[in-house]
Amino acid sequence: MTHLPGFTSIALLLAVGTAAADGLVLKKDVELSGSTAAGKAGPMFVSADRIESTAPNVIEASGRVEARQAGNNFFADWLRYDTTLSQVQARGQVRMEQPTLLVEGDSLRLNINDYSGELTQPVYQLTDQPGRGNAERIDFIDKYRYTLKDATYTTCSADNDDWFLKVKNLDLDKTRNVGTARNATLRFLGVPILYTPWMDFPLNNARKTGMLAPTFGTTERSGLDILAPYYLNLAPNYDATLYPRLLSKRGVQLGGEFRYLLDKVRGENRLEYLPDDNEADRSRWSLALKNEYRLNASTLAGMNFNRVSDNDYFRDLSNLISSTSISSLNREAWLTTQHANWNAELRAQTFQTLQDSSAPTAIVEPYARLPHARLGMTHTLDNGLEFKLETEATRFAHATRTEGTRVLAYPTVRLPLTNSFGFLTPQIGWHSSYYALDDSAARQNIKRNLPIFSLDSGVTFDRPVRFAGNDYEQTLEPRAYYVFAPYRDQEAIPVFDSAQLD
């Protein structure tokens, strides 16, 4: 074995022979790698059972090899380092650790100047974000770009490969945080469910413009159903999704959703349109608008508008079972304000009722509230006594039923009593209501006053218990709640607030 003068570019050679390496422990602290000149590999630190020089500027290490260089850690059964070429070769249980990548494989070749090279049979893990898999080979383009052949990719946790991509060629670009797959198959529990000749996807949680996973299905009403959504990342605070949909029996439906989030305004708006439905012989559409505007720190205004072209829209075109039974669509605008001791609300609300032609009876349309006003106030004394007042006034409108105005007032007084083992809260209130009904009602003016008393109580029992060698706290919290309200005849009062459930 000879001393090689060319090794002056290496900061430290931990062993030159077998005996010299015994008992040495490699410290893999990246901070000890030292600073390097631009374009230079920097010093390498090596530990192994045996290290020898086989040629000028070349060393070979074998047996429990560990090496560190400029933030890279290498582990292998055998390693060769050529300082002239700045090239590392390794074989046997190869493991390479980089700041953003952890990879294991059979055989490694890497230029540590430009980080180009390859590793066979790699099993890889992105360390700064979810992403892992395996491949036949990984080609290192540079420090942050890799190409994998016959690879898999998943963001599922370790030992959970329920969802994964099987890819012929996979490019991972950490500079742009984008993965590009060619000839890719999406598999679930090993079963292929989607093939695409090309796709790209973000490697982090950032949004990205591109195709979303399409959906396929078939129904008796619409035939083959294919939905191909396309996501548009327009800006950090607003985006859009276009979702053309092919229905083999009906035609092509176009849909779009736009979402935005500004300093004081936010909203979600969706429109669907099916021109000349082949089954229904008419064009069909759906509109859903939801927008909010914050006037100041305590005041919020908003609107929620939903409408469809016909009664059977959801039954014919929705692919969600929960949507096929929708019988009414909400349309409302509101203004609310919230303060320390009081709050108020002003609202106007109507509905679109969707009748079912196959049902034995017609669906009764809910009452519209045109308008609805509410005011609430609270006040607590130093002794814990709490005063509360809830008031509201509503005009109820309906095309076929009794209409009218209702005014409610409900003042209450309560005294919460608490200690370490329980609580007791008595409350007394006076619920007063006044109805002014239209001429179709038997009685146009109705008053109702109800004194209401309630008593809420509870206790807490706890004890330490030991089970299966572990200490626990067992807690039992029984509670009793009593309410008294006297009987009042309400036959003459219309039912304004309830309607049939969907």
C-alpha positions in Angstrom: 0.0 0.0 0.0 1.4 3.4 -0.9 0.7 6.9 0.2 -0.9 8.9 -2.7 0.2 12.6 -3.0 -3.0 13.2 -5.0 -5.0 12.8 -1.7 -4.1 16.3 -0.6 -7.6 17.3 -2.0 -9.2 15.0 0.6 -9.6 16.6 4.0 -9.4 13.4 6.0 -8.8 9.7 5.3 -9.9 7.9 8.4 -8.1 4.7 7.7 -5.4 3.5 5.4 -5.4 -0.1 6.4 -7.6 -2.7 8.0 -6.2 -2.3 11.5 -6.5 1.5 11.5 -10.2 1.4 10.9 -11.0 -0.7 13.9 -12.9 1.1 16.7 -13.5 4.2 14.8 -17.1 5.6 14.8 -18.2 7.8 11.9 -20.0 11.0 12.9 -22.6 11.7 10.3 -23.4 15.3 11.4 -23.9 17.2 8.2 -22.7 20.4 9.9 -19.2 18.8 10.1 -18.9 18.6 6.3 -17.2 22.0 6.1 -17.6 24.7 3.4 -16.7 23.9 -0.2 -15.6 26.0 -3.1 -18.2 26.4 -5.9 -18.2 23.4 -8.2 -15.9 21.4 -6.0 -16.9 18.1 -4.3 -15.5 19.0 -1.0 -13.9 16.7 1.6 -15.0 13.1 2.1 -14.8 11.1 5.3 -14.7 7.3 5.1 -15.0 4.5 7.7 -14.9 0.8 6.8 -13.5 -2.6 7.9 -10.8 -2.3 5.2 -9.7 0.8 3.2 -6.9 0.7 0.6 -5.6 2.7 -2.3 -5.7 0.8 -5.6 -4.5 3.5 -8.0 -3.4 7.2 -7.8 -6.3 9.3 -6.4 -8.5 6.1 -5.9 -9.5 4.4 -2.7 -11.6 1.3 -2.2 -13.4 0.5 1.1 -15.1 -2.7 2.0 -17.0 -4.1 4.9 -19.5 -1.9 6.8 -18.6 1.1 4.7 -19.8 4.5 5.8 -18.9 7.8 4.0 -19.9 11.4 4.3 -19.4 14.3 1.9 -21.1 17.7 1.8 -24.4 16.6 3.2 -24.5 13.2 1.5 -24.1 10.0 3.6 -23.3 6.7 1.9 -23.5 3.2 3.3 -22.5 0.0 1.4 -20.7 -3.3 1.6 -18.1 -1.9 -1.0 -17.3 1.6 -2.1 -14.8 3.1 -4.6 -14.0 6.8 -4.7 -12.0 8.4 -7.5 -11.0 11.9 -6.5 -9.9 12.9 -10.0 -13.3 12.1 -11.5 -15.2 13.0 -8.2 -17.0 9.7 -8.7 -18.4 7.3 -6.1 -19.2 3.7 -6.9 -20.9 1.4 -4.4 -22.3 -2.1 -4.3 -24.1 -4.3 -1.9 -26.9 -2.9 0.4 -26.3 0.6 -0.8 -27.9 3.4 1.1 -27.6 7.1 0.2 -29.0 9.9 2.3 -29.4 13.4 0.9 -31.2 16.4 2.5 -34.3 15.7 0.4 -33.9 12.0 -0.6 -33.3 8.7 1.1 -32.7 5.8 -1.3 -31.5 2.2 -1.0 -30.4 -0.1 -3.9 -27.9 -2.7 -5.3 -25.4 -0.7 -7.2 -24.6 3.0 -7.2 -22.6 5.3 -9.5 -22.6 9.0 -8.6 -20.5 12.1 -9.6 -20.5 14.1 -6.4 -19.6 17.3 -8.3 -22.8 17.5 -10.4 -24.8 14.7 -8.6 -25.3 12.8 -11.9 -25.4 9.0 -11.9 -27.6 6.0 -11.4 -28.7 3.4 -8.8 -30.2 0.0 -9.6 -33.2 -1.5 -7.9 -33.8 1.6 -5.8 -36.3 1.9 -2.9 -36.7 5.7 -2.4 -38.3 8.1 0.1 -38.7 11.8 -0.3 -37.7 13.1 3.1 -39.1 16.7 3.1 -42.6 15.7 1.9 -44.8 12.6 1.4 -43.6 10.5 -1.6 -42.0 7.0 -1.8 -41.8 4.0 -4.0 -39.4 1.7 -5.9 -38.0 1.2 -9.4 -35.8 -0.8 -11.7 -33.3 2.1 -11.9 -33.0 5.7 -10.8 -31.0 8.2 -12.9 -29.7 11.2 -11.0 -29.9 14.2 -13.4 -28.6 16.6 -10.7 -29.0 17.1 -7.0 -32.8 17.8 -7.2 -33.9 16.0 -10.4 -34.3 12.3 -10.8 -35.7 9.9 -13.5 -37.0 6.5 -12.5 -37.7 3.6 -14.8 -40.5 1.1 -14.2 -41.3 2.8 -11.0 -44.1 3.1 -8.4 -45.1 6.2 -6.5 -47.4 6.7 -3.5 -48.0 9.2 -0.8 -49.5 6.6 1.5 -47.8 5.9 4.8 -45.2 3.1 5.1 -46.6 -0.4 4.8 -49.8 1.0 3.3 -49.8 0.8 -0.5 -53.6 0.9 -1.0 -53.2 3.7 -3.7 -50.2 4.0 -5.9 -49.0 4.8 -9.4 -47.3 2.2 -11.6 -45.2 4.2 -14.1 -43.0 3.3 -17.0 -41.0 6.6 -16.7 -41.3 8.9 -13.7 -39.5 12.3 -13.5 -39.3 14.0 -10.0 -38.2 17.6 -10.1 -37.7 19.0 -6.6 -36.8 22.5 -8.0 -40.4 22.9 -9.3 -41.9 20.3 -6.9 -43.5 18.6 -9.9 -43.7 14.9 -10.8 -44.2 13.8 -14.4 -45.4 10.3 -15.2 -45.5 8.6 -18.6 -47.5 5.5 -19.3 -49.0 5.5 -15.8 -51.6 3.3 -14.2 -53.4 4.2 -11.0 -53.9 1.2 -8.9 -56.1 0.5 -5.8 -55.3 -2.5 -3.7 -53.2 -3.7 -6.7 -56.1 -3.5 -9.1 -55.6 -1.0 -12.1 -58.4 1.5 -12.2 -57.1 4.2 -14.5 -54.5 4.5 -17.3 -53.0 7.7 -18.7 -50.2 8.1 -21.2 -49.0 11.3 -19.5 -49.7 13.1 -16.2 -48.0 15.5 -13.9 -48.7 16.2 -10.2 -47.3 18.3 -7.4 -44.8 16.8 -5.0 -46.0 19.0 -2.1 -49.3 20.4 -1.0 -49.2 23.3 -3.5 -52.1 23.5 -5.9 -51.3 22.9 -9.6 -53.1 23.4 -12.9 -53.9 20.1 -14.6 -56.2 17.2 -15.0 -57.9 15.7 -12.0 -58.8 12.0 -11.8 -61.7 11.3 -14.1 -64.7 9.2 -13.0 -66.5 6.6 -14.8 -70.0 5.1 -14.2 -73.2 4.0 -15.8 -76.8 4.6 -14.9 -80.1 3.4 -16.3 -81.3 7.0 -16.8 -78.2 8.4 -18.5 -76.1 5.4 -19.8 -72.3 5.7 -19.7 -71.2 8.6 -17.5 -67.6 10.0 -17.9 -66.5 13.1 -16.0 -63.1 14.6 -16.8 -62.4 17.6 -14.4 -59.6 20.1 -15.2 -58.3 22.2 -12.4 -57.1 25.8 -13.0 -54.7 27.3 -10.3 -55.4 30.9 -11.3 -53.8 32.6 -8.2 -53.1 31.8 -4.6 -56.5 33.2 -3.5 -58.8 32.0 -6.3 -59.1 29.0 -8.6 -61.5 27.3 -11.0 -62.5 23.8 -12.0 -64.0 22.9 -15.4 -65.7 19.5 -15.6 -67.1 18.4 -19.0 -69.2 15.3 -18.7 -70.2 12.8 -21.3 -73.6 11.1 -20.8 -74.1 8.6 -23.6 -78.0 8.8 -23.6 -78.2 12.6 -23.1 -75.2 14.4 -24.6 -72.4 16.5 -23.3 -72.8 18.5 -20.1 -70.5 21.4 -19.3 -69.8 22.4 -15.7 -67.6 24.9 -13.9 -66.8 26.0 -10.4 -65.0 29.3 -9.4 -63.7 29.9 -5.9 -62.2 33.0 -4.5 -60.9 34.3 -1.2 -60.1 38.1 -0.8 -59.5 40.2 2.2 -63.2 40.9 2.8 -65.0 38.7 0.3 -65.1 35.0 -0.4 -67.3 32.8 -2.4 -68.0 29.5 -4.3 -70.0 29.6 -7.5 -71.0 26.7 -9.7 -72.8 26.4 -13.1 -73.8 23.3 -15.0 -75.4 23.3 -18.4 -76.6 20.4 -20.6 -77.8 21.7 -24.0 -80.6 19.7 -25.8 -80.9 16.7 -23.5 -81.6 13.8 -25.8 -83.9 12.1 -23.3 -85.8 15.2 -22.0 -85.8 17.1 -25.3 -84.8 20.4 -23.6 -81.8 22.1 -22.3 -81.1 21.7 -18.5 -79.0 23.7 -16.1 -78.1 24.1 -12.4 -76.8 27.2 -10.6 -75.3 27.5 -7.1 -74.0 30.8 -5.8 -72.5 31.3 -2.3 -70.8 34.6 -1.5 -69.9 36.4 1.7 -68.8 40.0 2.4 -67.3 41.2 5.7 -68.3 44.8 6.2 -66.2 45.2 9.3 -64.8 43.1 12.2 -68.3 42.3 13.6 -70.6 42.5 10.6 -71.1 40.0 7.8 -73.3 40.0 4.7 -73.9 37.1 2.4 -76.1 35.4 -0.1 -76.9 31.8 -1.0 -78.7 31.1 -4.3 -79.6 27.7 -5.7 -81.8 26.9 -8.7 -82.2 24.2 -11.3 -84.1 24.1 -14.6 -86.7 21.5 -13.7 -88.0 19.2 -11.0 -86.1 16.1 -12.2 -82.7 17.6 -12.6 -81.0 15.8 -9.6 -82.9 12.6 -10.2 -81.8 12.4 -13.8 -78.3 13.9 -13.6 -76.8 13.6 -10.1 -74.4 10.8 -9.4 -74.8 11.2 -5.7 -77.6 9.2 -4.0 -78.0 11.9 -1.4 -78.8 14.5 -4.1 -81.5 12.5 -5.9 -83.9 13.1 -3.0 -83.5 16.8 -2.7 -87.0 18.4 -2.6 -86.2 22.1 -1.9 -83.4 24.5 -2.8 -82.5 27.4 -0.5 -82.2 31.0 -1.7 -81.4 33.6 0.9 -79.6 36.8 1.6 -78.5 37.9 5.1 -76.8 40.6 7.2 -75.5 39.7 10.7 -73.6 41.5 13.4 -72.0 40.2 16.5 -70.8 42.2 19.5 -69.8 41.5 23.1 -73.3 41.7 24.7 -75.6 41.8 21.7 -76.1 40.4 18.2 -78.6 40.9 15.4 -79.6 39.4 12.1 -81.6 40.4 9.1 -82.5 37.7 6.5 -84.7 37.1 3.5 -85.3 33.5 2.5 -87.3 31.6 -0.2 -87.1 28.1 -1.6 -87.5 26.3 -5.0 -89.5 23.2 -4.4 -88.8 20.2 -6.6 -91.9 18.1 -7.1 -91.6 14.3 -7.7 -94.1 13.2 -10.4 -93.9 9.6 -9.1 -94.9 10.6 -5.5 -98.6 10.0 -4.5 -98.9 13.5 -3.0 -97.4 16.9 -3.9 -94.6 18.3 -1.7 -95.7 21.3 0.3 -93.4 24.3 -0.3 -91.8 25.7 2.8 -92.8 29.2 4.0 -90.7 32.1 2.7 -89.3 34.5 5.3 -89.7 38.0 3.8 -88.0 39.3 5.9 -86.8 37.8 9.2 -85.2 40.0 11.9 -83.6 38.9 15.1 -82.0 40.7 18.1 -80.3 39.0 21.0 -78.9 40.6 24.2 -77.0 39.2 27.2 -75.8 40.7 30.5 -74.1 39.1 33.5 -73.9 40.7 37.0 -71.0 40.5 39.3 -72.9 37.9 41.4 -73.1 35.5 38.4 -76.8 36.2 37.6 -77.3 36.1 33.8 -79.9 38.0 31.9 -80.7 37.1 28.3 -83.2 38.4 25.8 -84.1 36.8 22.4 -86.5 38.7 20.1 -87.5 38.2 16.5 -90.0 39.4 13.9 -90.8 37.5 10.8 -93.2 37.8 7.8 -94.1 34.4 6.5 -95.3 34.2 2.9 -96.8 31.3 1.0 -98.6 30.9 -2.4 -101.4 28.6 -1.1 -101.4 28.7 2.7 -102.2 31.2 5.5 -99.7 34.0 5.6 -98.9 36.3 8.5 -96.4 38.0 10.7 -95.0 36.7 14.0 -93.2 38.6 16.8 -91.4 36.7 19.6 -89.8 37.8 22.8 -88.1 35.5 25.3 -86.4 37.1 28.3 -84.7 34.7 30.7 -82.8 34.9 34.0 -80.4 32.1 35.1 -77.9 31.6 37.9 -75.2 29.0 37.2 -73.9 27.5 40.4 -70.7 25.4 40.1 -68.1 23.7 42.2 -65.5 21.0 41.9 -67.9 18.1 41.9 -71.0 19.4 40.0 -73.3 22.2 38.9 -76.8 23.5 39.3 -78.4 26.0 37.0 -82.0 27.2 37.6 -83.6 29.4 34.9 -86.9 31.2 34.6 -88.2 32.8 31.4 -91.3 34.3 29.8 -92.0 33.3 26.2 -94.3 35.7 24.5 -95.5 35.5 20.9 -97.9 37.6 18.8 -99.4 36.5 15.4 -101.0 38.9 12.9 -102.5 36.6 10.2 -104.1 37.5 6.9 -107.9 37.4 6.2 -108.0 33.7 5.3 -107.3 32.7 8.9 -110.1 32.1 11.4 -108.5 34.4 13.8 -106.3 37.3 12.6 -104.7 38.2 15.9 -103.3 35.6 18.3 -101.3 36.1 21.5 -99.6 33.4 23.5 -97.6 33.8 26.8 -95.7 31.0 28.5 -93.8 31.1 31.8 -91.0 28.5 31.4 -88.9 27.1 34.3 -85.9 24.8 33.9 -83.4 23.2 36.2 -80.1 21.8 34.8 -77.9 19.8 37.2 -75.0 17.4 37.1 -72.3 15.8 39.3 -68.9 14.4 38.5 -67.5 11.3 40.1 -63.9 10.3 39.3 -61.4 7.8 40.7 -58.0 6.4 39.6 -58.1 2.9 38.2 -55.4 0.5 37.0 -55.9 -1.8 34.1 -53.5 -4.0 32.2 -50.6 -2.4 34.1 -51.6 1.2 33.1 -53.1 4.0 35.2 -56.3 5.6 34.2 -58.9 8.1 35.4 -62.5 6.8 35.5 -65.2 9.4 35.3 -68.9 9.2 35.7 -71.0 12.4 35.0 -74.8 11.9 35.5 -77.0 14.8 34.5 -80.6 15.7 35.2 -82.5 18.4 33.2 -86.1 19.4 34.1 -88.3 21.8 32.1 -91.8 23.0 33.0 -94.0 24.9 30.5 -97.8 25.1 31.0 -100.2 23.8 28.3 -101.7 26.3 25.8 -104.1 25.6 23.0 -102.3 26.2 19.7 -104.7 24.9 17.2 -105.4 28.3 15.7 -101.7 29.1 15.2 -100.3 28.1 11.7 -97.2 25.9 11.5 -94.7 28.3 9.9 -91.4 26.8 10.9 -91.5 23.1 9.8 -91.9 21.3 6.6 -91.3 17.8 5.1 -87.8 16.5 5.3 -85.9 15.7 2.1 
